Amino acid sequence: MGRFIYDTVGNSVEVEDRTLAHLRIVFMNKLRRGEPFMFDVDAGPGGDRRSFWIHPSVPLQFSFHGSRTPRINRVWVEALMQAASGPNGLTVVPEPREDAVLEEG
């Protein structure tokens, strides 16, 4: 399990390394374009959720537990990018097969 760390005051949530690697790409691309967005993520047992307003002025860290970089599923990255650009912001959607075709929407 890796950790997504937001701001400098210890706001963080655990995220599985494979998922975190894909989220990192989405965050990097959205912020590079100057596009802030909402990120909702499960924050532990009991169905707790946390919402983060992701903005270029706030420091971010992605801390990976494992030493191996996961293979990136481009279809999943695109699905996450679509979610991040939608009205509800980014939530972690299930990983599709790499040969899946995304719906236009």
MOMOWO-V137791 format. One record per run of one state. SS is the DSSP state (H for helix, E for strand, - for the rest). FROM is the first residue (numbers start at 0). TO is the last residue. If there is no record, write none. Layout:
# MOMOWO-V137791
ss->SS from->FROM to->TO
ss->SS from->FROM to->TO
This chain:
# MOMOWO-V137791
ss->- from->0 to->0
ss->E from->1 to->5
ss->- from->6 to->9
ss->E from->10 to->14
ss->- from->15 to->15
ss->H from->16 to->31
ss->- from->32 to->35
ss->E from->36 to->41
ss->- from->42 to->43
ss->H from->44 to->46
ss->- from->47 to->47
ss->E from->48 to->53
ss->- from->54 to->58
ss->E from->59 to->62
ss->- from->63 to->72
ss->H from->73 to->84
ss->- from->85 to->88
ss->E from->89 to->89
ss->- from->90 to->104
